[in-house]
Amino acid sequence: MVNRFVDLAPRAGDLRLQRGDPHVQFLDREGVEILSAERGERIVGALRKNFFRVHAPSVDRRAAHVNKPCVENASARGKMMAAPAESVPETMIAIDPDETGGPDVLKPVRRPVPRPGAGEVLIRVAAAGVNRPDVMQRKGLYPPPPGAPSIPGLEIAGEVAATGEGADDALIGQPVCALVAGGGYAEYCVAPAGQCLPVPGALSMAEAAAMPETLFTVWTNLYERAYAVEGDTVLVHGGTSGIGTMAILLGRLFGVRTIVTAGSESKCRAAVRIGADHAINYKERDFVEEVKAITGGRGVQAVLDMVGGDYLPRNLACLAEDGRHVSIAVQRGAKAEIPIFDIMRRRLTITGSTLRGRPVEFKSLVADELMRTVWPFVGEGRLKPVIDSTFPLAEAAAAHARMEAGDHIGKIVLEMRR
């Protein structure tokens, strides 16, 4: 039942809903998605049971048949189509360690080129982003979800080399970046077509490869789960990480003030140069007291936390009334003691999510949402990831060593320097 009129703004670069009742249903398109009422005028939060594609083709998708609905059985094996057989080799170079351990286990090996299944595309990889979950997988602490490749790598950019059954063969030859559940550290990688986004001329392939994992993560957690809207102030830990820098950049675009933490004065200065409104050296200052001082004692509307453990109660102390806390990692531990009555008294919300194991349908919905709300900024050159360094694929061990050293600012990227 439709409880309140909802207006979708026609502009491609923005997705707005009027204030209204929760659980509003839209009944006039391909299916049904239940949307929660937004807190402000800008960002839509979506409940995750039933999905309705609100993304009408108001964006020019010259390169983006990529976000057509995926074929349901994405694990089914389809035939490669429309690409000359000789253009796709039988084997490829990949990083696929046989054992867990330190960075030295990341050595180039030869593996079969994967074949795209129904609704999938095969991408000739030009670059792949390096992320903290890759490090955890290498150590044996974060195994791939069922059906995912053992090859690490959660985000890639390259050119579509072949398509599986049900995927549009017009995609072949198009430059795309994609969120994947694994397989990125290789010359070829399979991706669901719905999780791909076109690479505009404003991005290099290395920049495009550094976008999907952090962009999907920040968008779904800070803007959907935490309902951050224009005028809010948010606290983001790890301000110079890939996640942190993306949160800063999106905040600048959407009018969200960011307070970040970092482990040195030089990193704090870097965060401010990138666009953070405030940066706190957590090794020198108490971030709880600093947040209270910065906000005049009111606190922040949301916290995006990748630390966990004993940070959780401290984060809650940073929240304003009706504030939202979102956990996306537990680097300091998966357990914490929290003040339940204080949560009740101040009406706080504690939530969190993981992304890698979510279904293709969900990730495709997010890709469509990003295509409407964020990708116009990318096309204009107004949103680019912060790149710390690039390494050739054969030097994946060095890339992981740099990430573990903790000195990087922004994203580390592997390039296929053929």
C-alpha positions as CSV (number, residue, x, y, z in Angstrom):
1,M,0.0,0.0,0.0
2,V,1.4,3.4,-0.9
3,N,1.2,5.6,2.2
4,R,2.6,8.9,0.9
5,F,3.4,10.5,-2.4
6,V,7.0,10.2,-3.4
7,D,8.7,12.3,-6.0
8,L,11.8,11.2,-7.8
9,A,13.8,14.2,-9.0
10,P,14.6,14.0,-12.7
11,R,18.2,15.0,-12.6
12,A,20.7,12.3,-13.4
13,G,23.3,13.5,-10.9
14,D,21.0,13.3,-7.9
15,L,18.5,10.9,-6.3
16,R,16.0,12.5,-4.0
17,L,12.9,11.5,-2.2
18,Q,10.5,13.8,-0.4
19,R,10.1,13.1,3.3
20,G,7.5,10.4,3.9
21,D,6.5,7.3,5.7
22,P,8.8,4.3,5.9
23,H,8.2,1.3,3.7
24,V,6.9,3.2,0.8
25,Q,6.4,1.0,-2.2
26,F,6.6,1.8,-5.8
27,L,4.4,-0.2,-8.1
28,D,4.9,1.1,-11.6
29,R,8.2,-0.4,-12.9
30,E,10.0,-3.6,-13.3
31,G,9.6,-5.0,-9.8
32,V,9.2,-3.7,-6.2
33,E,11.8,-2.3,-3.9
34,I,10.8,-1.2,-0.4
35,L,12.5,2.1,0.4
36,S,12.7,3.7,3.8
37,A,11.9,7.4,4.2
38,E,15.0,9.5,4.0
39,R,16.1,11.7,6.9
40,G,16.9,14.7,4.7
41,E,16.4,15.8,1.1
42,R,19.2,13.9,-0.6
43,I,20.0,10.3,0.1
44,V,17.9,7.2,-0.2
45,G,18.1,4.3,2.3
46,A,16.9,1.0,0.9
47,L,15.6,-2.0,2.9
48,R,17.1,-5.2,1.7
49,K,14.3,-7.6,1.2
50,N,12.6,-6.6,-2.0
51,F,14.2,-4.5,-4.6
52,F,12.8,-2.2,-7.2
53,R,15.0,-0.6,-9.8
54,V,14.2,3.1,-9.4
55,H,17.0,3.9,-11.8
56,A,15.2,4.8,-15.0
57,P,17.5,5.4,-18.0
58,S,17.9,9.2,-17.4
59,V,21.7,8.8,-17.4
60,D,23.4,8.5,-20.8
61,R,24.7,4.9,-20.6
62,R,26.7,4.8,-23.8
63,A,29.2,2.5,-22.2
64,A,26.8,1.1,-19.7
65,H,24.6,-1.6,-20.8
66,V,26.7,-3.0,-17.9
67,N,24.0,-2.4,-15.4
68,K,21.2,-4.2,-17.1
69,P,19.5,-6.7,-14.7
70,C,21.6,-9.8,-14.2
71,V,20.6,-13.2,-15.3
72,E,19.4,-14.9,-12.1
73,N,21.7,-18.0,-12.1
74,A,25.0,-16.1,-12.3
75,S,26.9,-19.3,-11.3
76,A,25.7,-21.2,-14.3
77,R,28.4,-21.7,-16.9
78,G,27.6,-20.0,-20.2
79,K,29.4,-19.9,-23.5
80,M,31.8,-17.1,-24.5
81,M,30.3,-15.0,-27.2
82,A,31.2,-12.5,-29.9
83,A,35.0,-12.4,-29.3
84,P,37.4,-14.1,-31.6
85,A,38.7,-17.3,-29.9
86,E,42.3,-16.3,-30.5
87,S,41.8,-13.1,-28.5
88,V,41.3,-14.9,-25.2
89,P,44.2,-17.2,-24.3
90,E,43.7,-20.5,-22.4
91,T,46.0,-19.5,-19.5
92,M,47.0,-16.4,-17.7
93,I,49.4,-15.0,-15.0
94,A,47.8,-14.7,-11.6
95,I,48.7,-14.3,-7.9
96,D,47.1,-17.4,-6.3
97,P,49.1,-18.6,-3.3
98,D,49.0,-22.3,-2.3
99,E,49.5,-21.4,1.3
100,T,48.8,-18.7,3.8
101,G,51.6,-16.5,5.2
102,G,53.5,-13.3,4.8
103,P,53.7,-11.2,1.6
104,D,56.3,-13.6,0.2
105,V,53.6,-16.2,-0.6
106,L,52.3,-13.8,-3.3
107,K,54.1,-15.1,-6.4
108,P,53.1,-15.1,-10.0
109,V,51.7,-18.5,-11.2
110,R,50.0,-19.7,-14.4
111,R,46.3,-20.4,-14.1
112,P,43.4,-21.2,-16.6
113,V,41.6,-18.1,-17.9
114,P,38.1,-18.2,-16.2
115,R,35.1,-18.4,-18.5
116,P,32.1,-16.1,-17.9
117,G,28.9,-17.7,-16.7
118,A,25.3,-16.4,-17.4
119,G,25.0,-12.7,-16.8
120,E,28.8,-12.3,-16.5
121,V,31.6,-10.7,-18.5
122,L,35.3,-11.6,-18.8
123,I,37.5,-8.6,-18.3
124,R,41.1,-8.3,-19.6
125,V,42.5,-6.7,-16.4
126,A,44.5,-3.5,-16.7
127,A,44.7,-2.8,-13.0
128,A,43.5,-4.2,-9.7
129,G,43.0,-2.4,-6.3
130,V,44.7,-3.8,-3.2
131,N,42.6,-3.8,-0.1
132,R,42.8,-4.8,3.6
133,P,40.6,-7.9,3.0
134,D,43.2,-9.1,0.5
135,V,45.8,-9.0,3.3
136,M,43.5,-10.9,5.7
137,Q,42.8,-13.5,3.0
138,R,46.6,-14.0,2.5
139,K,47.0,-14.6,6.2
140,G,44.2,-17.1,6.3
141,L,41.9,-14.9,8.3
142,Y,39.3,-14.1,5.6
143,P,38.5,-17.0,3.3
144,P,36.7,-16.3,0.0
145,P,32.9,-16.8,0.1
146,P,31.6,-20.0,-1.5
147,G,32.0,-19.9,-5.3
148,A,34.5,-17.1,-5.3
149,P,38.0,-17.6,-6.8
150,S,40.9,-18.3,-4.5
151,I,42.8,-15.6,-6.4
152,P,42.6,-12.4,-4.3
153,G,41.5,-9.0,-5.5
154,L,38.1,-7.3,-5.0
155,E,38.1,-4.6,-7.6
156,I,39.5,-4.3,-11.2
157,A,39.5,-2.1,-14.3
158,G,40.0,-3.2,-17.8
159,E,38.4,-4.0,-21.1
160,V,35.6,-6.5,-21.6
161,A,37.0,-9.4,-23.6
162,A,34.0,-11.8,-23.7
163,T,30.5,-12.2,-22.4
164,G,28.6,-15.1,-20.9
165,E,25.1,-16.1,-21.9
166,G,22.5,-13.4,-21.3
167,A,25.1,-10.6,-21.0
168,D,25.0,-8.0,-23.8
169,D,27.8,-8.8,-26.3
170,A,27.9,-5.1,-27.2
171,L,29.9,-4.7,-24.0
172,I,32.9,-6.4,-25.7
173,G,35.7,-3.8,-26.0
174,Q,34.2,-1.4,-23.5
175,P,36.4,-0.1,-20.7
176,V,34.8,-0.9,-17.3
177,C,35.6,-1.2,-13.6
178,A,34.0,-3.8,-11.5
179,L,33.5,-4.9,-7.9
180,V,34.2,-8.7,-7.7
181,A,34.2,-11.3,-5.0
182,G,37.8,-12.3,-5.9
183,G,40.0,-13.0,-8.8
184,G,41.3,-9.5,-9.4
185,Y,45.1,-10.3,-9.1
186,A,45.2,-11.8,-12.6
187,E,45.4,-10.9,-16.2
188,Y,41.7,-11.9,-16.7
189,C,38.8,-11.8,-14.2
190,V,35.1,-12.6,-14.4
191,A,32.6,-10.1,-13.1
192,P,28.8,-10.0,-13.0
193,A,27.7,-7.5,-15.6
194,G,25.5,-5.7,-13.1
195,Q,28.6,-4.9,-10.9
196,C,30.4,-3.1,-13.7
197,L,30.6,0.7,-14.2
198,P,31.9,2.4,-17.4
199,V,35.3,4.0,-17.2
200,P,35.1,7.6,-18.4
201,G,37.9,9.5,-20.0
202,A,38.5,11.4,-16.8
203,L,39.9,8.3,-15.1
204,S,43.0,6.3,-15.8
205,M,42.7,2.5,-15.5
206,A,44.7,2.6,-12.2
207,E,42.3,5.2,-10.8
208,A,39.3,3.2,-12.0
209,A,40.5,0.1,-10.4
210,A,40.9,2.0,-7.1
211,M,37.2,3.0,-7.0
212,P,34.7,0.1,-6.7
213,E,35.5,-1.5,-3.4
214,T,35.8,1.7,-1.4
215,L,33.0,3.5,-3.2
216,F,30.5,0.6,-2.8
217,T,31.5,0.3,0.9
218,V,31.3,3.9,1.8
219,W,28.1,4.5,-0.1
220,T,26.2,1.6,1.3
221,N,27.4,2.1,4.9
222,L,27.7,5.9,5.4
223,Y,24.9,7.1,3.1
224,E,22.5,4.2,3.3
225,R,22.9,2.5,6.6
226,A,24.0,5.6,8.5
227,Y,21.7,7.9,6.5
228,A,24.3,10.7,6.3
229,V,22.8,13.7,4.6
230,E,23.8,17.3,3.7
231,G,24.7,19.2,6.8
232,D,25.7,16.2,8.9
233,T,29.0,15.8,10.6
234,V,30.5,12.3,10.6
235,L,33.5,10.7,12.2
236,V,35.6,8.3,10.1
237,H,38.5,6.3,11.5
238,G,41.5,5.5,9.3
239,G,41.2,8.9,7.5
240,T,44.1,8.3,5.1
241,S,43.1,4.7,4.1
242,G,41.3,3.9,0.9
243,I,38.0,3.9,2.8
244,G,38.8,7.1,4.7
245,T,39.9,9.1,1.7
246,M,36.8,8.0,-0.3
247,A,34.6,9.1,2.7
248,I,36.3,12.5,2.7
249,L,35.8,12.9,-1.1
250,L,32.2,11.9,-1.1
251,G,31.6,14.2,1.9
252,R,32.9,17.2,0.0
253,L,30.5,16.4,-2.9
254,F,27.4,15.8,-0.8
255,G,27.9,18.5,1.8
256,V,28.8,16.2,4.7
257,R,31.5,17.4,7.1
258,T,34.1,14.8,8.0
259,I,36.2,14.5,11.1
260,V,38.8,11.8,10.6
261,T,41.4,10.1,12.8
262,A,45.0,9.2,11.7
263,G,48.2,8.0,13.4
264,S,50.6,10.8,12.7
265,E,50.6,14.6,12.2
266,S,51.8,14.1,8.6
267,K,48.8,11.9,7.9
268,C,46.5,14.4,9.5
269,R,47.8,17.1,7.3
270,A,47.3,14.9,4.3
271,A,43.7,14.2,5.3
272,V,43.0,17.9,5.5
273,R,44.6,18.5,2.1
274,I,42.4,15.8,0.6
275,G,39.3,17.6,2.1
276,A,38.7,16.5,5.6
277,D,37.2,19.3,7.8
278,H,39.2,18.1,10.8
279,A,41.9,15.4,11.4
280,I,42.8,14.1,14.9
281,N,46.1,12.3,15.7
282,Y,44.7,9.5,17.8
283,K,48.2,8.7,19.1
284,E,48.5,12.2,20.6
285,R,45.0,13.2,21.5
286,D,41.8,11.7,22.8
287,F,39.5,11.6,19.8
288,V,36.4,11.6,22.0
289,E,37.3,14.9,23.7
290,E,38.4,16.3,20.3
291,V,35.1,15.5,18.6
292,K,33.2,17.1,21.5
293,A,35.3,20.2,21.2
294,I,34.9,20.4,17.4
295,T,31.1,19.9,17.6
296,G,30.5,22.2,20.5
297,G,29.6,19.3,22.7
298,R,26.8,18.1,20.4
299,G,28.6,15.1,18.8
300,V,28.5,13.7,15.3
301,Q,25.5,12.3,13.5
302,A,27.3,9.2,12.3
303,V,30.5,7.2,12.9
304,L,32.1,4.9,10.2
305,D,34.3,2.5,12.1
306,M,36.7,-0.1,10.8
307,V,38.5,-0.5,14.2
308,G,36.0,-2.3,16.5
309,G,37.0,-3.6,19.9
310,D,37.4,-1.0,22.6
311,Y,36.7,1.8,20.0
312,L,33.0,1.0,20.0
313,P,32.0,2.5,23.4
314,R,34.3,5.5,22.6
315,N,32.6,5.9,19.3
316,L,29.2,5.9,20.9
317,A,30.4,8.7,23.2
318,C,31.1,10.8,20.1
319,L,27.5,10.5,18.8
320,A,24.9,13.1,19.0
321,E,21.4,12.2,20.0
322,D,19.8,9.9,17.4
323,G,23.3,9.2,16.1
324,R,24.2,6.1,14.0
325,H,27.2,3.9,14.4
326,V,28.3,1.7,11.5
327,S,30.9,-1.1,11.8
328,I,32.7,-2.3,8.7
329,A,35.7,-4.1,10.2
330,V,37.1,-5.3,13.5
331,Q,40.8,-4.6,13.4
332,R,41.0,-4.3,17.2
333,G,38.7,-7.1,18.0
334,A,35.2,-8.4,17.4
335,K,33.8,-7.9,20.9
336,A,33.1,-4.8,23.0
337,E,31.3,-3.7,26.1
338,I,28.6,-1.1,25.4
339,P,26.5,1.2,27.7
340,I,23.0,-0.1,26.9
341,F,21.1,2.5,28.9
342,D,23.0,5.4,27.3
343,I,22.1,3.9,23.9
344,M,18.4,3.9,25.0
345,R,18.5,7.3,26.5
346,R,20.1,9.0,23.5
347,R,18.3,6.8,20.9
348,L,21.5,5.6,19.2
349,T,21.6,3.1,16.4
350,I,24.3,0.5,16.1
351,T,24.6,-1.3,12.8
352,G,27.1,-2.7,10.4
353,S,27.6,-4.7,7.2
354,T,29.9,-6.7,5.1
355,L,30.0,-6.5,1.3
356,R,31.9,-9.4,-0.2
357,G,29.3,-12.1,0.5
358,R,26.3,-10.1,-0.5
359,P,24.3,-11.4,-3.5
360,V,24.9,-10.1,-7.0
361,E,21.4,-8.6,-7.1
362,F,22.2,-6.4,-4.2
363,K,25.5,-5.3,-5.5
364,S,23.9,-4.6,-9.0
365,L,21.3,-2.4,-7.3
366,V,24.1,-0.4,-5.6
367,A,25.9,-0.1,-8.9
368,D,22.8,1.4,-10.5
369,E,22.4,3.8,-7.6
370,L,26.1,4.9,-7.9
371,M,25.6,5.3,-11.7
372,R,22.9,7.9,-11.0
373,T,24.2,9.6,-7.9
374,V,27.9,9.5,-8.0
375,W,29.1,8.6,-11.5
376,P,28.2,12.0,-13.1
377,F,30.8,13.5,-10.7
378,V,33.3,10.9,-11.9
379,G,32.6,11.7,-15.5
380,E,33.2,15.4,-14.9
381,G,36.5,14.6,-13.2
382,R,35.3,15.9,-9.8
383,L,35.7,12.5,-8.1
384,K,39.0,10.6,-8.3
385,P,40.5,8.2,-5.8
386,V,43.6,9.2,-3.9
387,I,46.4,6.9,-5.3
388,D,49.3,6.2,-3.0
389,S,51.4,3.9,-5.2
390,T,51.2,1.4,-8.1
391,F,53.1,-1.9,-8.4
392,P,53.3,-4.4,-11.3
393,L,51.4,-7.6,-10.7
394,A,54.6,-9.6,-10.2
395,E,55.4,-7.3,-7.2
396,A,52.1,-8.0,-5.3
397,A,54.3,-9.0,-2.3
398,A,55.8,-5.5,-2.2
399,A,52.3,-3.9,-2.5
400,H,51.1,-6.0,0.5
401,A,54.2,-5.1,2.5
402,R,53.5,-1.4,1.9
403,M,49.9,-1.8,3.1
404,E,50.9,-3.6,6.2
405,A,53.6,-1.0,7.0
406,G,50.7,1.5,7.4
407,D,52.5,4.4,5.7
408,H,50.3,4.6,2.7
409,I,47.9,7.5,2.0
410,G,45.0,6.4,-0.3
411,K,44.9,3.4,-2.5
412,I,47.6,0.9,-3.6
413,V,47.1,-0.5,-7.1
414,L,48.5,-3.4,-9.1
415,E,49.0,-2.8,-12.8
416,M,49.2,-5.5,-15.5
417,R,52.3,-4.0,-17.3
418,R,52.2,-6.2,-20.4
